[in-house]
């Protein structure tokens, strides 16, 4: 029996997803203010449409969460269901081997054949500590990412974010207990998230019947004015725009990120920024006492300013607003001195933001 026997295990091979597409048999592009012509439609199976069929793959995500006094640690495995099933003995052995050193950082025994990648911080959601590529007989992509956040852990928000990444509908607080498994390791017990979902490679997540799909990032684009002295830096995954400026006290960065609304909450984001700055505040206290209402792009927004007086020496000012089901984050970060010197530029950048209006013909 599997060591994670309190969790529902779902193993199956990827299946070809046969969907229907709506094909327009006749259409006329109107120029100027001509009368619209009706479009006749017919529903045909995808395999008869002449369009390329891209097989859907069933992905599985297992996240083991270790709540420690100084931080919350995440061990996140993602890959196809078949690769996860084939390698279960190896990654379960890895989880069993986890223990924490005197600095409260994790150490482990790495299974043979696993390849370690240089840690990156390319996600706005967490700070990576380690990344491993796990070999499998199917040659499918299978990865483990180890990351950490502050000691506060919002289980519902995180579980719903992971469900969204698999194309699954969010759950309520009452349903949370059915989502959680446990798994013992050397120094304690992991909370475990374990689910499968259908994800088309290179496309938005697809859902099974009766499941809602997380909306893709908005196709709307933002116009902006780059403040004087700032330059566009190398772009990263998940980040729509990044600007940087150097100061005597360090470097400041302004980033713009768009994520599906259901994948992230304000409180969870505040938790991440508290961890980044090393603030001793709890996420709930900071979200309630430091959040203020602002307006960005004519939308109601929330803002927080963390000055970095304690902790890592870093500071953050961040704004979140919702538009068309997409959560937009505009964030100023860097050394405390650089952020302090940049706040007026950050305010000017926020004031300059406008959604582009597509050209239209009347």
Secondary structure, 3 states (H helix, E strand, C coil): CCCCCCCCCCCCCCCCCCCEEEEECCCCCCCCCCCCCCCCEEEEEHHHCCCCCCCCEEEEEEEEEEECCCCEEEEEEEEEHHHHHHCHHHHHHHHHHCEECCCCCEECCCCCCCEEECCCCCCCCCEEEEEEECCCCCCCCEEEEEEEECCCCCHHHHHHHHHHHCCCCCCCHHHHHHHEEEEEECCEEEEEEEEEEEECCCCCEECCCCCCCCCCCCCCCEECCCCCCCEECCCCCCEEEEEEEEECCEEEEEEEEEEEHHHCCHHHHHHHHHHHHCCCCCHHHHHHHCCEEEEECCEEEEEEEECCCCCCCEEEEEEEEEECCEEEEEEEEEEHHHHHHHHHHHHHHHHHCEECCCCCCC
